Amino acid sequence: MDESATTLDSVVSMNQYYTPKRYSQGRRNFGDCAVDDIAPRRRPYTPYDNRFKNKCSRNLVWNRPRMDNTTIKPPALGTRGCNKNAAYGPRSWGSTKECVCKFWKFGNCNKGEQCRFLHSWCCFPGMSMVADLVGHKKELKGIALPQGSDKLFSASIDGTLCIWDCNTGQCVHTINLQAEACSLISEGPWVFLGLPNAVKAFNVQTSQDLHLNGVVGQVHAMTIANGMLFAGTSSGSISVWKANDNTESDPFTYLGSLEGHHSGQVTCFIVGGQRLYSGSVDKTIKVWDLNTLQCTMTLRQHTDTITSLLCWDQFLLSSSLDGTIRVWACSDENGSLKVTNTWRQEERVHALSGMHDAEGKPIMFCSYQNGTVSIFDLPSFEERGKMFSTNTIGTITIGPDGLLFSGDKSGKLRIWSLAATKV
């Protein structure tokens, strides 16, 4: 690992010498763990302006899942795809309590195979942890895998940006940002980094390195929609930039700040259809029309900070530190949203994310404060499995070809693989 402070300009300049690779069907290594195509084969690169204009972030590919009328039943007790030598003890599968051995999690269980509890980081059919990357010292705030690159990017409030080689699992660059990084996303070859009073944008293919002004406060959340970049800040404002077609000298134009913004820090975004949804510590969710950039409604059912938002089918799902997940649906022809279901959890909920399993069925990942991530079937909301960590997982990013990236409050970055996943 390169511990020296490096500028983004030098790293981006170095990336231009890395030619995007086509990966074969053979096996490749991510650190010490061998997995199939951990750096997956990519389509021939599509010009940036076309991708950015017509698509949302790759992290939002779950917005329009395939659905049918088949309901997947949770695995029977004792056949959950975990370590066959690990027993679960007397706890029921529907409980939100941990079934993993707490001593094993910290490396000091002396019972071995005689332990009544699980000795595994996950318990879900076909899922495995393939890499455990250590480089950050504090909470991870974003993980991104830009198009056309074999490098994985991660940002932390410890003030560093780490760049990982997908072939070796090694950290090839550690960049001292000299400021807390509280958000990181990618779109096409562009990587966007949320900093105090600014957004840093750099292109891994052309080496462009930009400093986007117009932000007031620390940037805590970002998303892409309709060819625009949205950045939510600690002041509650949402800044907007428009991507310019075929303009290399000035690829982004600052449009201003959305009117009627939140009264507290913006914590999360999600895009569904022609709507942008934003969550905040002010306990509200605001709904924005992407064509007019006007706030059309404010949702006020949660009693604590909104931590995560997810669009699935015709529904909006929201999680909060109040320990609930609420399901919103349109209640009239005007598109007004009302809560149709409320799921009360025993722990504070920190992150939601979704993908399809190997059979093409939608599943949702729900991260709790105690370090557990429950995996739910939709639409039944039955628990099908769990993932575990020693700290709260605050960042869950869906990658290509069944890859899942998680980052916790200690700075640990983990790579998961869901075998034969359909997207």
C-alpha positions as CSV (number, residue, x, y, z in Angstrom):
1,M,0.0,0.0,0.0
2,D,1.3,3.4,-0.9
3,E,0.9,5.5,2.3
4,S,2.2,8.7,0.8
5,A,-0.1,11.6,0.2
6,T,-0.9,11.8,-3.5
7,T,-3.0,14.3,-5.5
8,L,-6.0,13.2,-7.6
9,D,-4.3,14.7,-10.6
10,S,-1.3,12.3,-10.4
11,V,-3.5,9.3,-9.8
12,V,-5.8,10.1,-12.7
13,S,-2.8,10.7,-14.9
14,M,-1.5,7.3,-14.0
15,N,-4.9,5.6,-14.8
16,Q,-4.6,6.7,-18.4
17,Y,-1.9,4.1,-18.9
18,Y,-4.1,1.3,-17.7
19,T,-6.0,-0.1,-20.6
20,P,-9.5,-1.5,-19.7
21,K,-9.3,-5.3,-19.7
22,R,-11.6,-7.9,-21.1
23,Y,-11.8,-10.7,-18.7
24,S,-12.1,-14.4,-19.7
25,Q,-14.3,-17.1,-18.2
26,G,-11.3,-18.3,-16.3
27,R,-10.7,-17.7,-12.5
28,R,-9.1,-14.6,-11.2
29,N,-7.9,-13.7,-7.7
30,F,-9.1,-10.9,-5.5
31,G,-6.4,-11.0,-2.8
32,D,-6.1,-14.4,-1.4
33,C,-9.6,-15.5,-2.4
34,A,-10.2,-17.1,-5.8
35,V,-13.5,-16.2,-7.5
36,D,-14.9,-16.3,-11.0
37,D,-14.4,-13.0,-12.8
38,I,-14.1,-10.8,-9.7
39,A,-13.3,-8.1,-12.2
40,P,-16.1,-9.0,-14.6
41,R,-16.1,-8.7,-18.3
42,R,-17.6,-5.4,-19.4
43,R,-19.4,-4.4,-22.6
44,P,-17.4,-2.3,-25.1
45,Y,-17.3,1.2,-23.5
46,T,-20.2,3.4,-24.5
47,P,-19.5,7.2,-24.9
48,Y,-19.9,9.0,-21.6
49,D,-22.4,11.6,-22.8
50,N,-24.9,8.9,-24.0
51,R,-24.7,6.8,-20.8
52,F,-24.9,9.8,-18.4
53,K,-27.8,11.3,-20.3
54,N,-30.1,8.4,-20.4
55,K,-29.4,6.3,-17.4
56,C,-29.4,6.5,-13.6
57,S,-26.5,5.4,-11.5
58,R,-25.4,1.7,-11.9
59,N,-26.2,1.4,-8.2
60,L,-29.9,1.9,-9.0
61,V,-30.3,-1.0,-11.5
62,W,-32.9,-2.6,-9.1
63,N,-35.5,0.1,-9.8
64,R,-37.3,-2.0,-12.4
65,P,-37.0,-5.6,-11.3
66,R,-38.5,-8.6,-13.0
67,M,-41.4,-10.0,-11.1
68,D,-43.7,-13.0,-11.4
69,N,-46.3,-14.6,-9.2
70,T,-44.0,-17.2,-7.7
71,T,-43.2,-16.8,-4.0
72,I,-39.9,-18.0,-2.7
73,K,-40.1,-19.7,0.7
74,P,-37.3,-19.1,3.2
75,P,-34.9,-22.0,3.5
76,A,-35.8,-24.7,6.1
77,L,-34.1,-24.5,9.5
78,G,-30.6,-26.0,9.2
79,T,-30.4,-25.8,5.4
80,R,-29.6,-22.2,4.9
81,G,-26.4,-22.7,2.9
82,C,-24.1,-21.9,5.9
83,N,-21.1,-23.8,7.2
84,K,-22.4,-27.4,7.6
85,N,-20.3,-27.8,10.7
86,A,-21.9,-24.8,12.5
87,A,-25.0,-25.2,14.7
88,Y,-27.5,-22.4,15.2
89,G,-28.5,-23.0,18.7
90,P,-32.1,-22.6,20.0
91,R,-32.9,-19.3,18.3
92,S,-35.7,-19.2,15.7
93,W,-34.9,-18.0,12.2
94,G,-37.5,-15.2,12.3
95,S,-35.7,-13.5,15.1
96,T,-33.7,-10.3,14.5
97,K,-31.1,-11.4,17.0
98,E,-27.7,-12.6,15.9
99,C,-27.2,-16.3,15.4
100,V,-23.5,-15.9,14.7
101,C,-21.1,-16.6,17.5
102,K,-20.1,-13.3,19.1
103,F,-16.8,-14.7,20.3
104,W,-15.9,-16.1,16.8
105,K,-16.6,-12.7,15.3
106,F,-13.7,-11.2,17.3
107,G,-11.5,-14.3,16.8
108,N,-11.6,-15.8,20.3
109,C,-14.1,-18.7,20.3
110,N,-12.4,-21.8,21.8
111,K,-15.3,-24.2,21.2
112,G,-14.6,-24.8,17.5
113,E,-17.0,-27.2,15.9
114,Q,-18.7,-27.8,19.3
115,C,-20.0,-24.2,19.4
116,R,-23.7,-23.9,19.2
117,F,-23.6,-20.8,17.1
118,L,-22.7,-19.9,13.5
119,H,-19.0,-19.5,12.5
120,S,-19.5,-17.7,9.2
121,W,-19.8,-14.1,8.0
122,C,-23.0,-14.9,6.0
123,C,-25.8,-17.4,5.8
124,F,-27.6,-17.2,2.4
125,P,-27.7,-19.9,-0.3
126,G,-25.0,-19.2,-2.9
127,M,-23.5,-16.1,-1.2
128,S,-19.9,-16.0,0.1
129,M,-17.4,-13.3,1.2
130,V,-14.6,-13.3,-1.3
131,A,-12.4,-10.5,0.0
132,D,-11.7,-8.5,3.2
133,L,-9.9,-5.3,2.3
134,V,-8.2,-3.3,5.1
135,G,-7.0,0.2,4.3
136,H,-9.3,2.8,5.9
137,K,-9.2,3.6,9.6
138,K,-12.6,5.1,10.0
139,E,-16.2,4.7,8.6
140,L,-16.6,4.1,4.9
141,K,-18.9,6.5,3.1
142,G,-18.8,5.3,-0.4
143,I,-17.7,2.5,-2.7
144,A,-17.6,2.8,-6.5
145,L,-16.5,0.7,-9.5
146,P,-16.3,3.0,-12.5
147,Q,-17.0,1.8,-16.1
148,G,-14.0,0.9,-18.1
149,S,-11.7,0.5,-15.1
150,D,-10.2,-2.4,-13.2
151,K,-9.9,-0.3,-10.1
152,L,-12.3,-0.2,-7.1
153,F,-12.6,3.2,-5.3
154,S,-13.5,3.7,-1.6
155,A,-13.8,6.9,0.5
156,S,-13.8,7.4,4.2
157,I,-14.3,10.0,6.9
158,D,-10.6,9.4,7.8
159,G,-9.8,11.7,4.9
160,T,-8.5,9.1,2.4
161,L,-9.5,7.7,-0.9
162,C,-8.3,4.2,-1.5
163,I,-7.9,2.7,-5.0
164,W,-7.9,-1.1,-5.2
165,D,-6.7,-3.4,-7.9
166,C,-9.5,-5.8,-8.8
167,N,-7.1,-8.5,-9.9
168,T,-4.9,-8.7,-6.8
169,G,-7.1,-7.1,-4.1
170,Q,-4.2,-4.8,-3.2
171,C,-4.5,-1.1,-2.4
172,V,-2.5,0.5,-5.2
173,H,-3.0,4.2,-4.2
174,T,-4.0,5.9,-0.9
175,I,-4.8,9.6,-1.5
176,N,-4.8,12.0,1.4
177,L,-7.8,14.3,0.7
178,Q,-7.1,16.6,3.7
179,A,-10.8,16.6,4.4
180,E,-13.6,14.2,5.3
181,A,-15.1,12.3,2.3
182,C,-18.8,11.7,3.1
183,S,-20.0,10.5,-0.3
184,L,-18.7,8.6,-3.4
185,I,-20.5,7.5,-6.5
186,S,-19.5,6.7,-10.1
187,E,-21.2,7.0,-13.5
188,G,-19.6,5.8,-16.6
189,P,-15.9,6.6,-16.3
190,W,-16.6,9.5,-13.9
191,V,-16.0,9.2,-10.2
192,F,-17.7,11.9,-7.9
193,L,-16.4,12.5,-4.4
194,G,-18.3,14.6,-1.9
195,L,-16.2,17.0,0.1
196,P,-16.8,20.1,2.3
197,N,-18.2,22.8,0.1
198,A,-17.3,21.0,-3.2
199,V,-17.7,17.9,-5.3
200,K,-14.5,16.5,-6.9
201,A,-15.1,14.8,-10.3
202,F,-12.4,12.9,-12.2
203,N,-12.5,10.7,-15.3
204,V,-10.5,7.5,-15.1
205,Q,-10.1,7.3,-18.9
206,T,-9.4,10.9,-20.0
207,S,-7.6,12.0,-16.8
208,Q,-9.9,15.0,-16.4
209,D,-9.9,16.3,-12.8
210,L,-12.5,18.9,-11.9
211,H,-13.5,20.8,-8.8
212,L,-17.3,21.5,-8.9
213,N,-18.2,24.6,-6.9
214,G,-21.6,25.8,-5.8
215,V,-22.0,23.6,-2.7
216,V,-22.6,25.0,0.8
217,G,-21.7,22.5,3.5
218,Q,-20.3,19.0,3.6
219,V,-21.7,16.8,0.8
220,H,-23.3,13.7,2.3
221,A,-25.2,12.2,-0.6
222,M,-25.1,12.2,-4.4
223,T,-27.0,10.7,-7.3
224,I,-27.3,10.9,-11.1
225,A,-30.6,11.4,-12.9
226,N,-31.7,12.8,-16.3
227,G,-28.2,13.8,-17.2
228,M,-27.8,15.8,-13.9
229,L,-25.7,15.4,-10.8
230,F,-27.4,16.0,-7.5
231,A,-25.5,16.7,-4.3
232,G,-27.1,16.9,-0.8
233,T,-25.3,18.7,2.0
234,S,-25.1,19.2,5.7
235,S,-27.1,22.5,5.3
236,G,-30.0,20.7,3.8
237,S,-29.5,22.2,0.3
238,I,-29.4,20.1,-2.9
239,S,-27.0,21.4,-5.6
240,V,-27.5,20.5,-9.3
241,W,-25.1,20.3,-12.3
242,K,-26.0,19.5,-15.8
243,A,-23.8,17.2,-17.9
244,N,-22.9,18.9,-21.2
245,D,-22.9,16.8,-24.3
246,N,-19.6,16.6,-26.2
247,T,-17.9,19.3,-24.2
248,E,-14.6,18.2,-22.8
249,S,-13.4,21.6,-21.6
250,D,-16.5,22.2,-19.5
251,P,-18.4,18.9,-19.0
252,F,-20.6,20.1,-16.1
253,T,-22.7,23.3,-15.8
254,Y,-23.9,24.4,-12.3
255,L,-27.7,25.0,-12.4
256,G,-28.1,26.1,-8.8
257,S,-29.7,24.8,-5.7
258,L,-33.2,23.3,-5.5
259,E,-35.8,25.5,-3.8
260,G,-37.7,24.3,-0.8
261,H,-34.8,22.2,0.5
262,H,-34.6,20.2,3.8
263,S,-34.1,21.9,7.1
264,G,-31.4,19.5,8.1
265,Q,-28.6,17.4,6.5
266,V,-29.5,15.4,3.4
267,T,-28.6,11.8,4.0
268,C,-29.7,9.8,1.0
269,F,-31.2,9.9,-2.5
270,I,-33.0,7.4,-4.8
271,V,-34.4,7.9,-8.3
272,G,-37.6,6.2,-9.5
273,G,-39.3,7.1,-12.8
274,Q,-39.3,10.8,-13.2
275,R,-39.0,11.5,-9.5
276,L,-36.0,12.1,-7.2
277,Y,-36.5,11.3,-3.6
278,S,-34.3,12.8,-0.8
279,G,-34.1,11.8,2.9
280,S,-32.8,13.9,5.7
281,V,-32.1,14.2,9.4
282,D,-35.1,16.5,9.6
283,K,-37.2,13.2,9.5
284,T,-38.8,14.0,6.1
285,I,-38.6,12.6,2.6
286,K,-39.0,15.1,-0.2
287,V,-40.2,14.2,-3.7
288,W,-38.8,16.2,-6.6
289,D,-40.1,16.3,-10.2
290,L,-37.0,15.7,-12.4
291,N,-38.5,17.6,-15.3
292,T,-39.3,20.8,-13.4
293,L,-36.9,20.3,-10.4
294,Q,-39.7,21.4,-8.1
295,C,-40.6,19.7,-4.8
296,T,-44.0,18.2,-5.3
297,M,-44.6,16.7,-1.8
298,T,-43.0,16.2,1.6
299,L,-43.5,12.8,3.4
300,R,-43.5,13.0,7.2
301,Q,-44.2,9.6,8.7
302,H,-40.8,8.8,10.3
303,T,-39.9,10.0,13.7
304,D,-36.1,10.1,13.3
305,T,-33.4,10.5,10.7
306,I,-34.1,9.0,7.3
307,T,-31.1,6.7,6.6
308,S,-31.8,5.0,3.2
309,L,-34.3,5.0,0.3
310,L,-35.1,2.3,-2.2
311,C,-37.4,2.1,-5.2
312,W,-39.0,-1.3,-6.0
313,D,-41.7,-2.0,-8.5
314,Q,-44.3,0.8,-7.9
315,F,-43.3,1.3,-4.2
316,L,-40.9,3.5,-2.3
317,L,-39.2,1.9,0.7
318,S,-37.6,4.1,3.4
319,S,-35.6,3.2,6.5
320,S,-34.9,5.3,9.6
321,L,-33.1,5.5,12.9
322,D,-36.6,5.2,14.4
323,G,-36.3,1.4,13.8
324,T,-38.9,1.2,11.0
325,I,-39.0,0.4,7.3
326,R,-42.0,2.1,5.7
327,V,-43.5,1.1,2.3
328,W,-45.1,4.0,0.3
329,A,-47.4,3.7,-2.6
330,C,-49.5,6.1,-4.8
331,S,-52.9,6.7,-3.2
332,D,-54.6,8.7,-5.9
333,E,-54.4,9.9,-9.5
334,N,-52.3,12.8,-8.5
335,G,-49.5,10.5,-7.4
336,S,-49.7,11.3,-3.7
337,L,-47.7,8.8,-1.6
338,K,-49.1,7.1,1.5
339,V,-47.7,4.5,3.8
340,T,-49.2,1.1,3.1
341,N,-47.0,-1.0,5.5
342,T,-44.7,-0.4,8.4
343,W,-42.1,-2.9,9.5
344,R,-40.8,-2.3,13.0
345,Q,-37.3,-3.7,13.7
346,E,-35.6,-4.3,17.0
347,E,-32.5,-2.3,15.9
348,R,-31.9,1.0,14.2
349,V,-31.9,0.6,10.4
350,H,-28.9,2.1,8.5
351,A,-28.9,1.0,4.9
352,L,-31.2,-0.6,2.3
353,S,-30.1,-2.1,-1.0
354,G,-31.6,-4.6,-3.5
355,M,-30.7,-7.0,-6.2
356,H,-32.0,-10.3,-7.8
357,D,-31.0,-13.7,-6.5
358,A,-29.9,-16.6,-8.8
359,E,-33.5,-17.3,-9.8
360,G,-34.2,-13.7,-10.7
361,K,-36.3,-13.0,-7.6
362,P,-35.9,-9.6,-5.9
363,I,-34.2,-9.6,-2.5
364,M,-33.5,-6.7,-0.1
365,F,-30.5,-6.2,2.2
366,C,-31.3,-4.4,5.4
367,S,-28.4,-3.2,7.7
368,Y,-28.9,-2.8,11.4
369,Q,-26.8,-1.0,14.0
370,N,-25.6,-4.2,15.7
371,G,-23.6,-5.2,12.6
372,T,-26.2,-7.6,11.2
373,V,-27.6,-7.4,7.6
374,S,-30.9,-9.3,7.1
375,I,-31.7,-10.5,3.6
376,F,-35.5,-10.3,2.9
377,D,-37.6,-11.8,0.1
378,L,-39.9,-9.4,-1.7
379,P,-42.9,-9.0,-1.8
380,S,-43.4,-11.4,1.2
381,F,-40.7,-9.6,3.3
382,E,-39.8,-13.0,4.8
383,E,-36.2,-13.3,6.1
384,R,-34.1,-15.6,3.9
385,G,-30.6,-15.1,5.4
386,K,-28.1,-12.9,7.1
387,M,-24.7,-11.3,6.8
388,F,-22.6,-10.3,9.7
389,S,-19.9,-7.7,10.6
390,T,-18.2,-6.6,13.8
391,N,-19.4,-3.0,13.2
392,T,-22.5,-1.3,11.7
393,I,-22.5,-1.6,7.9
394,G,-23.5,1.8,6.6
395,T,-22.7,1.4,2.9
396,I,-24.0,-1.3,0.6
397,T,-23.3,-1.0,-3.1
398,I,-24.5,-3.4,-5.8
399,G,-21.9,-4.3,-8.4
400,P,-22.0,-6.2,-11.7
401,D,-22.5,-9.9,-12.1
402,G,-23.7,-10.7,-8.5
403,L,-21.0,-8.7,-6.7
404,L,-21.9,-6.8,-3.5
405,F,-19.6,-4.3,-1.7
406,S,-20.1,-3.4,2.0
407,G,-18.4,-0.9,4.2
408,D,-18.6,-0.6,7.9
409,K,-18.0,2.0,10.6
410,S,-14.5,0.7,11.3
411,G,-13.4,1.2,7.7
412,K,-13.5,-2.4,6.7
413,L,-14.4,-3.1,3.0
414,R,-15.7,-6.5,2.1
415,I,-16.5,-8.0,-1.3
416,W,-19.4,-10.5,-1.5
417,S,-20.4,-12.8,-4.4
418,L,-23.9,-14.2,-5.0
419,A,-23.3,-17.0,-7.4
420,A,-25.1,-17.1,-10.7
421,T,-27.0,-13.9,-9.9
422,K,-29.3,-12.6,-12.7
423,V,-29.5,-8.8,-13.1
